[in-house]
Amino acid sequence: MRPHRHALTACLLFVAATVSTSPANETKPLAAWSFKQDSSGWTAIKDCSLKVSDGVLRVQCTGNDPHMVAPVMVKAGWHRLTLRARFRGRINGQVFWETRTRKGFSEAQSETFQFRSNGNNWTDHHVFFHSDSDLVQLRLDPRSRKGRVELAAISLERKQPPAPLATPVKRIKAPAGFQVELLYSVPIKQQGSWVTLATDPKGRLITSDQYGKLYRVTPPPIGQSDKGIKLEPIPADIGMAHGIVYAFDSLYVMTNGPKAGLYRVTDSDGDDQFDTVKKLRDVPGGGEHGPHAVILAPDGKSLYVCAGNHTNLPKMEKSVVPRNWQEDILHERMWDAGGHAVGKMAPGGWIARINPEGTVWELISVGYRNEFDIAFNADGELFTFDADMEWDIGSPWYRPTRVCHVTAGSEFGWRSGTGKWPTWYPDSLPPVVDIGPGCPTGITFGTGAKFPAKYQKALFLSDWSYGILYAVHMTPNGSTYSGTAERFLSAAPLQLTDVLINPSDGAMYFTIGGRRTQSGLY
């Protein structure tokens, strides 16, 4: 996205009457069934009956598991099954396929579908699926309950599904003078769903699939998104990152999952490929409240990391936080009725500073629920965007998502269940600004952006659940700050995962995705 003159580049069967087959290509079907005389090879197996009249196959479903089968002989690969059908209302169905190497039908070799029709007109409905071996038989479950479906034709073609598309730019609301560009729609099955962003000294982006590998992206020049990106998988054996930063000639990667921890990834032979992985420290946590961001300190001499409240403290060689934390609850606590964070005790989510070698960790701040990211402003002050407990909305102990000024030794009072400290507790710091319900993900300051001055000073906050990128404008207030939040970008859906300013072009880049949803780079 960019203002005019200011850059902000925002930123993936067979059916037969007499079954006819033809060579695999994009225009002719591999197999086609019309129903001029009979069911053309389709046989009712369970909970249905087949009747042909006037060139139509009428499928009467008499139970909750109706299905019919037909033999096929088609090579492995992508297929598009087209049903020219007529029915009333909505149907939920499923297509199964049997192959030469995997006999019988199973959920692993099936695709579900949901179609709607007014019952009057013939409509083509498509189901895409991929087989690893040659097809020998198809099974069609035309609906999941009693009712009738009429079929005028069925065909099977060699055709891949349409390319996945991230949220179109035209849906994204942005301030006047800014332009958003969609650089890449991520193919989910091949490249996953991207959740973090970093830059390298050449202005390239480093990103990670939430449940997969790392990628390097060379973006096109601003305003030339039609030229596309250059995408390279990073060969190093590492992935599932929630945080990445390039520093000290290395990638520092905070991973989630079964091998959660902080890693240093380097290029061992100078060929511009990261290929060597060294684990600096285990960070005992996982899931979406596990270890998250890693960023470079303003002085360029150390790193800062953060983790959510399901992450136990790793070994800390130093601490500016008093280590005598307790629950400090006067009244009997009620644990969350849904079982979330039951038994999780202080200090909750935490932030630490580490040296480049990862050998000295110093605890800086505690008491967060799930701060996904951290960022420094131009004055070297550290901030984060902490999560609410959405199930608590309406209760006296509900704390909204909020911006916190992370000072050395600070405690922000998260405690599980009803035990959260009020902001007026003298030993808990208050927020800079309350945002409200949401799901905090990546944050960044506008420092270095080719934006109007007020946005260069703003803190940008990603809200995954409501599809909003906030710009928080802060002013000094005593020893801390006060602030107001502006909706900078919004769309539905716009499940924001991370945002940064690329120092090489002064543009903002952001990603959407997470939880295996459609991902995009803008």
SULPEWO-V773706 format. One record per residue. RES is the residue in three letters. SS is DSSP state (~ for helix, > for strand, _ for the rest). PHI is phi in whole degrees, -180 to 180 (NA if undefined). Layout:
BEGIN
RES:SS:PHI ; RES:SS:PHI
END
This chain:
BEGIN
MET:_:NA ; ARG:>:-152 ; PRO:>:-74 ; HIS:_:-58 ; ARG:_:80 ; HIS:>:-114 ; ALA:_:-92 ; LEU:_:-150 ; THR:_:-78 ; ALA:_:-71 ; CYS:_:31 ; LEU:_:NA ; LEU:_:NA ; PHE:_:-125 ; VAL:_:-150 ; ALA:_:-144 ; ALA:_:-94 ; THR:_:-138 ; VAL:_:-59 ; SER:>:-105 ; THR:>:-124 ; SER:_:-151 ; PRO:_:-58 ; ALA:_:-71 ; ASN:_:-157 ; GLU:_:-81 ; THR:_:-111 ; LYS:_:-94 ; PRO:_:-70 ; LEU:_:-72 ; ALA:>:-153 ; ALA:>:-147 ; TRP:>:-122 ; SER:>:-119 ; PHE:_:-125 ; LYS:_:-78 ; GLN:_:-126 ; ASP:_:-146 ; SER:_:-80 ; SER:_:55 ; GLY:_:97 ; TRP:_:-81 ; THR:>:-124 ; ALA:>:-74 ; ILE:>:-106 ; LYS:>:-153 ; ASP:_:55 ; CYS:>:-160 ; SER:>:-132 ; LEU:>:-117 ; LYS:>:-141 ; VAL:>:-110 ; SER:>:-156 ; ASP:_:55 ; GLY:_:72 ; VAL:>:-125 ; LEU:>:-91 ; ARG:>:-98 ; VAL:>:-102 ; GLN:>:-99 ; CYS:>:-90 ; THR:_:-110 ; GLY:_:-150 ; ASN:_:-96 ; ASP:_:-136 ; PRO:_:-73 ; HIS:>:-156 ; MET:>:-138 ; VAL:>:-131 ; ALA:>:-151 ; PRO:>:-75 ; VAL:>:-144 ; MET:>:-140 ; VAL:>:-137 ; LYS:_:-66 ; ALA:_:-63 ; GLY:>:135 ; TRP:>:-79 ; HIS:>:-138 ; ARG:>:-120 ; LEU:>:-93 ; THR:>:-113 ; LEU:>:-111 ; ARG:>:-88 ; ALA:>:-130 ; ARG:>:-141 ; PHE:_:-162 ; ARG:>:-115 ; GLY:>:86 ; ARG:>:-115 ; ILE:>:-124 ; ASN:>:-112 ; GLY:>:-137 ; GLN:>:-157 ; VAL:>:-115 ; PHE:>:-115 ; TRP:>:-137 ; GLU:>:-106 ; THR:>:-121 ; ARG:_:-64 ; THR:_:-96 ; ARG:_:-131 ; LYS:_:-77 ; GLY:_:81 ; PHE:_:-109 ; SER:_:-148 ; GLU:~:-62 ; ALA:~:-66 ; GLN:~:-115 ; SER:>:-156 ; GLU:>:-137 ; THR:>:-89 ; PHE:>:-147 ; GLN:>:-140 ; PHE:>:-125 ; ARG:>:-127 ; SER:>:-157 ; ASN:>:-89 ; GLY:_:85 ; ASN:_:-105 ; ASN:_:-109 ; TRP:_:-79 ; THR:>:-135 ; ASP:>:-85 ; HIS:>:-119 ; HIS:>:-115 ; VAL:>:-130 ; PHE:>:-100 ; PHE:>:-154 ; HIS:>:-125 ; SER:>:-113 ; ASP:_:-85 ; SER:_:-138 ; ASP:_:-62 ; LEU:>:-77 ; VAL:>:-125 ; GLN:>:-160 ; LEU:>:-116 ; ARG:>:-127 ; LEU:>:-118 ; ASP:>:-101 ; PRO:_:-68 ; ARG:_:-160 ; SER:_:-107 ; ARG:_:-159 ; LYS:_:-62 ; GLY:>:149 ; ARG:>:-125 ; VAL:>:-131 ; GLU:>:-107 ; LEU:>:-123 ; ALA:>:-90 ; ALA:>:-166 ; ILE:>:-136 ; SER:>:-144 ; LEU:>:-127 ; GLU:>:-123 ; ARG:_:-85 ; LYS:_:-155 ; GLN:_:-81 ; PRO:_:-67 ; PRO:_:-58 ; ALA:_:-60 ; PRO:_:-67 ; LEU:_:-125 ; ALA:_:-73 ; THR:_:-53 ; PRO:_:-61 ; VAL:~:-59 ; LYS:~:-64 ; ARG:~:-84 ; ILE:_:-87 ; LYS:>:-88 ; ALA:>:-135 ; PRO:_:-62 ; ALA:_:-56 ; GLY:_:94 ; PHE:>:-106 ; GLN:>:-126 ; VAL:_:-103 ; GLU:_:-122 ; LEU:_:-86 ; LEU:_:-90 ; TYR:>:-163 ; SER:>:-99 ; VAL:>:-81 ; PRO:_:-70 ; ILE:~:-61 ; LYS:~:-68 ; GLN:~:-95 ; GLN:~:-126 ; GLY:_:76 ; SER:_:-134 ; TRP:>:-86 ; VAL:>:-129 ; THR:>:-148 ; LEU:>:-138 ; ALA:>:-150 ; THR:>:-121 ; ASP:_:-110 ; PRO:_:-62 ; LYS:_:-92 ; GLY:_:82 ; ARG:_:-80 ; LEU:>:-100 ; ILE:>:-115 ; THR:>:-139 ; SER:>:-143 ; ASP:>:-69 ; GLN:_:-57 ; TYR:_:-122 ; GLY:_:-150 ; LYS:>:-88 ; LEU:>:-95 ; TYR:>:-134 ; ARG:>:-114 ; VAL:>:-123 ; THR:>:-100 ; PRO:_:-78 ; PRO:_:-76 ; PRO:_:-59 ; ILE:_:-58 ; GLY:_:83 ; GLN:_:-125 ; SER:~:-63 ; ASP:~:-67 ; LYS:~:-77 ; GLY:_:79 ; ILE:_:-103 ; LYS:>:-105 ; LEU:>:-117 ; GLU:>:-130 ; PRO:>:-66 ; ILE:_:-83 ; PRO:_:-70 ; ALA:_:-59 ; ASP:_:-81 ; ILE:_:-159 ; GLY:>:-177 ; MET:_:54 ; ALA:>:-88 ; HIS:>:-102 ; GLY:>:-146 ; ILE:>:-143 ; VAL:>:-147 ; TYR:>:-94 ; ALA:>:-161 ; PHE:_:53 ; ASP:_:57 ; SER:>:-146 ; LEU:>:-98 ; TYR:>:-100 ; VAL:>:-127 ; MET:>:-98 ; THR:>:-102 ; ASN:_:-111 ; GLY:_:90 ; PRO:_:-67 ; LYS:_:-115 ; ALA:_:-58 ; GLY:>:166 ; LEU:>:-102 ; TYR:>:-123 ; ARG:>:-115 ; VAL:>:-117 ; THR:>:-131 ; ASP:_:-100 ; SER:_:-78 ; ASP:_:-127 ; GLY:_:70 ; ASP:_:-97 ; ASP:_:66 ; GLN:_:-132 ; PHE:_:-75 ; ASP:_:-136 ; THR:>:-121 ; VAL:>:-121 ; LYS:>:-129 ; LYS:>:-82 ; LEU:>:-87 ; ARG:>:-166 ; ASP:>:-66 ; VAL:_:-122 ; PRO:_:-74 ; GLY:_:-168 ; GLY:_:-161 ; GLY:~:76 ; GLU:~:-81 ; HIS:~:-113 ; GLY:_:-96 ; PRO:>:-69 ; HIS:>:-125 ; ALA:>:-85 ; VAL:>:-138 ; ILE:>:-136 ; LEU:>:-89 ; ALA:_:-70 ; PRO:_:-59 ; ASP:_:-81 ; GLY:_:70 ; LYS:_:-112 ; SER:>:-150 ; LEU:>:-123 ; TYR:>:-122 ; VAL:>:-131 ; CYS:>:-141 ; ALA:>:-152 ; GLY:_:-82 ; ASN:_:-77 ; HIS:_:-100 ; THR:_:-115 ; ASN:_:-67 ; LEU:_:-65 ; PRO:_:-73 ; LYS:_:-60 ; MET:_:-116 ; GLU:_:-70 ; LYS:>:-137 ; SER:>:-157 ; VAL:_:-94 ; VAL:_:-88 ; PRO:_:-55 ; ARG:_:-85 ; ASN:_:-96 ; TRP:_:-64 ; GLN:_:-139 ; GLU:_:-71 ; ASP:_:54 ; ILE:_:-114 ; LEU:_:-81 ; HIS:_:-101 ; GLU:_:-62 ; ARG:_:-80 ; MET:_:-104 ; TRP:_:-71 ; ASP:_:-60 ; ALA:_:-66 ; GLY:_:-86 ; GLY:_:88 ; HIS:_:-75 ; ALA:_:59 ; VAL:_:-66 ; GLY:_:87 ; LYS:_:-79 ; MET:_:-112 ; ALA:_:-55 ; PRO:_:-95 ; GLY:_:74 ; GLY:>:-65 ; TRP:>:-142 ; ILE:>:-132 ; ALA:>:-137 ; ARG:>:-109 ; ILE:>:-135 ; ASN:>:-83 ; PRO:_:-59 ; GLU:_:-80 ; GLY:_:73 ; THR:_:-99 ; VAL:_:-125 ; TRP:>:-112 ; GLU:>:-125 ; LEU:>:-74 ; ILE:>:-107 ; SER:>:-156 ; VAL:>:-141 ; GLY:>:93 ; TYR:>:-100 ; ARG:_:-84 ; ASN:_:-161 ; GLU:_:-80 ; PHE:_:-80 ; ASP:_:-150 ; ILE:>:-137 ; ALA:>:-155 ; PHE:>:-99 ; ASN:_:-87 ; ALA:_:-66 ; ASP:_:-93 ; GLY:_:83 ; GLU:_:-91 ; LEU:>:-99 ; PHE:>:-136 ; THR:>:-144 ; PHE:>:-125 ; ASP:>:-93 ; ALA:_:-87 ; ASP:_:-92 ; MET:_:-105 ; GLU:~:-61 ; TRP:~:-71 ; ASP:~:-88 ; ILE:_:-54 ; GLY:_:95 ; SER:_:-95 ; PRO:_:-63 ; TRP:_:-97 ; TYR:_:-67 ; ARG:_:-120 ; PRO:_:-69 ; THR:>:-58 ; ARG:>:-157 ; VAL:>:-90 ; CYS:>:-118 ; HIS:>:-86 ; VAL:>:-86 ; THR:_:-100 ; ALA:_:-62 ; GLY:_:84 ; SER:>:-77 ; GLU:>:-130 ; PHE:_:-111 ; GLY:_:77 ; TRP:_:-69 ; ARG:_:-139 ; SER:_:-70 ; GLY:~:65 ; THR:~:-85 ; GLY:~:-85 ; LYS:_:-63 ; TRP:_:-74 ; PRO:_:-66 ; THR:_:-68 ; TRP:_:-85 ; TYR:_:-58 ; PRO:_:-66 ; ASP:_:-99 ; SER:_:-126 ; LEU:_:-84 ; PRO:_:-82 ; PRO:_:-77 ; VAL:_:-73 ; VAL:>:-157 ; ASP:>:-85 ; ILE:>:-97 ; GLY:>:122 ; PRO:_:-59 ; GLY:_:168 ; CYS:_:-139 ; PRO:>:-64 ; THR:>:-130 ; GLY:>:-71 ; ILE:>:-136 ; THR:>:-163 ; PHE:>:-87 ; GLY:_:-81 ; THR:_:-53 ; GLY:_:88 ; ALA:_:-76 ; LYS:_:-86 ; PHE:_:-121 ; PRO:_:-55 ; ALA:~:-55 ; LYS:~:-66 ; TYR:~:-82 ; GLN:~:-66 ; LYS:_:-94 ; ALA:_:-78 ; LEU:>:-100 ; PHE:>:-95 ; LEU:>:-120 ; SER:>:-94 ; ASP:>:-113 ; TRP:_:-67 ; SER:_:-76 ; TYR:_:-100 ; GLY:_:65 ; ILE:>:-127 ; LEU:>:-105 ; TYR:>:-89 ; ALA:>:-114 ; VAL:>:-99 ; HIS:>:-103 ; MET:>:-115 ; THR:>:-130 ; PRO:>:-59 ; ASN:>:-144 ; GLY:_:66 ; SER:_:-90 ; THR:>:-136 ; TYR:>:-139 ; SER:>:-122 ; GLY:>:-156 ; THR:>:-130 ; ALA:>:-108 ; GLU:>:-118 ; ARG:>:-73 ; PHE:>:-91 ; LEU:>:-132 ; SER:>:-161 ; ALA:_:-168 ; ALA:_:-135 ; PRO:_:-86 ; LEU:_:-152 ; GLN:_:-77 ; LEU:>:-64 ; THR:>:-117 ; ASP:>:-157 ; VAL:>:-152 ; LEU:>:-154 ; ILE:>:-104 ; ASN:>:-86 ; PRO:_:-64 ; SER:_:-75 ; ASP:_:-134 ; GLY:_:69 ; ALA:>:-98 ; MET:>:-91 ; TYR:>:-121 ; PHE:>:-145 ; THR:>:-120 ; ILE:>:-122 ; GLY:_:148 ; GLY:_:85 ; ARG:_:54 ; ARG:_:62 ; THR:_:-88 ; GLN:_:-60 ; SER:>:-108 ; GLY:>:-153 ; LEU:>:-114 ; TYR:_:-125
END
